[in-house]
Amino acid sequence: MYFSKKLAVVMAVSLFTAFFTANAAFADTIGFVNSQKLVLQHPKFHQVQEQIKTMNEKKTKEAKEAIDKIADEQKKVQEYQNRRQDAAQEESKLMAPIFKDVELAIRKVANAKKVNVVVDENAVFYGGINITEDVITELKKK
């Protein structure tokens, strides 16, 4: 069972790579970025991380107080899951502007450098132009 799942993943990656390589032959230039580095280097990332930390501490305290009032174990689990989901949604809302800024900076740099396709560096086996530092420079202009 485990082997067949692993084989399916390998096959899927191989097909994706073959498809990507075939399509890349028609593209003039392929660029890549370290998307994690771009998010971490965003000028507002640490500020948003502090907001998320504060929000999580507040929601954890509220959840603990609410869960302590519930006697039924199943309802406690459900309450915890609901509150965790709410926190995850709020975290996504807080991070959305950063992701949008990164996307716009990538587009701007890619257009300026005449890069037709930009992928994450984890998807690149060989070749391509690393535009990560140029995108960071663009992000810091804001």
C-alpha positions in Angstrom: 0.0 0.0 0.0 2.7 2.5 1.0 4.8 1.6 -2.0 1.9 2.1 -4.4 1.3 5.6 -3.0 5.0 6.4 -3.3 5.0 5.1 -6.9 1.9 7.2 -7.7 3.7 10.4 -6.3 6.8 9.6 -8.3 4.7 9.1 -11.4 2.8 12.3 -10.9 6.0 14.3 -10.4 7.5 12.7 -13.5 4.5 13.6 -15.6 4.5 17.1 -14.2 8.1 17.5 -15.0 7.7 16.1 -18.5 4.7 18.4 -19.1 6.6 21.4 -17.7 9.7 20.7 -19.8 7.7 20.3 -22.9 5.9 23.6 -22.3 9.1 25.3 -21.2 10.6 24.7 -24.6 8.2 27.3 -26.0 9.0 29.9 -23.2 11.9 32.3 -23.8 13.0 32.6 -20.2 12.2 30.7 -17.0 12.9 32.3 -13.6 12.6 31.0 -10.1 12.3 32.4 -6.6 12.7 31.3 -3.1 9.1 32.1 -2.0 9.8 31.4 1.7 12.7 33.9 1.6 10.5 36.5 -0.1 7.8 36.3 2.5 10.3 36.4 5.4 12.0 39.4 3.8 8.8 41.4 3.3 9.1 44.7 5.2 5.9 44.1 7.1 6.3 40.4 7.8 7.6 40.8 11.4 4.8 43.2 12.2 2.2 40.8 10.9 3.8 37.9 12.8 3.5 39.9 16.0 -0.2 40.6 15.2 -0.7 36.8 14.6 1.1 36.0 17.9 -1.0 38.4 19.9 -4.2 37.1 18.2 -3.2 33.5 18.9 -2.5 34.2 22.5 -5.9 36.0 22.9 -7.8 33.2 21.1 -6.0 30.5 23.1 -7.0 32.2 26.3 -10.6 32.6 25.2 -10.7 29.0 23.9 -9.4 27.7 27.2 -12.0 29.6 29.2 -14.8 28.4 26.9 -13.6 24.8 26.9 -13.3 24.8 30.7 -17.0 25.6 31.0 -18.0 22.6 28.8 -18.5 19.2 30.5 -18.9 17.0 27.5 -15.5 15.9 26.1 -16.8 15.6 22.5 -18.1 19.2 22.7 -14.8 20.3 24.1 -13.0 18.8 21.1 -15.5 20.4 18.7 -15.2 23.8 20.4 -11.4 23.6 20.2 -11.5 22.7 16.5 -13.9 25.5 15.7 -11.7 28.0 17.5 -8.6 26.7 15.8 -10.3 27.0 12.4 -11.3 30.6 13.2 -7.7 31.5 14.2 -6.4 29.9 11.0 -8.8 32.0 8.9 -7.8 35.2 10.7 -4.1 34.4 10.2 -4.8 33.9 6.5 -6.5 37.3 6.3 -3.5 38.9 8.0 -1.0 37.3 5.7 -3.0 37.9 2.5 -1.6 41.4 1.9 2.0 40.1 2.2 1.3 37.3 -0.3 -0.3 39.8 -2.7 2.7 42.2 -2.4 5.1 39.3 -3.1 3.1 38.3 -6.2 3.0 41.8 -7.6 6.7 42.2 -7.0 7.4 38.9 -8.8 5.3 40.1 -11.7 7.1 43.4 -11.9 10.6 41.9 -11.8 9.6 39.2 -14.3 8.3 41.7 -16.7 11.3 43.9 -16.4 13.7 41.0 -16.9 11.6 39.5 -19.7 11.0 36.3 -17.7 8.0 34.4 -19.1 7.5 31.8 -16.3 8.4 32.0 -12.6 8.3 29.0 -10.4 9.4 28.2 -6.9 13.0 27.1 -6.6 11.9 23.7 -5.2 10.4 22.9 -8.6 13.6 23.6 -10.5 16.0 20.8 -11.1 18.3 22.6 -13.5 18.7 26.0 -15.1 16.5 29.1 -14.9 17.3 32.6 -13.6 17.1 33.3 -9.9 15.2 36.5 -9.4 14.7 36.3 -5.7 17.1 39.1 -4.7 15.6 41.4 -7.4 12.1 40.7 -6.0 13.3 41.5 -2.4 14.7 44.8 -3.7 11.3 45.5 -5.3 9.5 44.6 -2.1 11.7 47.0 0.0 10.8 49.9 -2.3 7.2 49.9 -0.9 
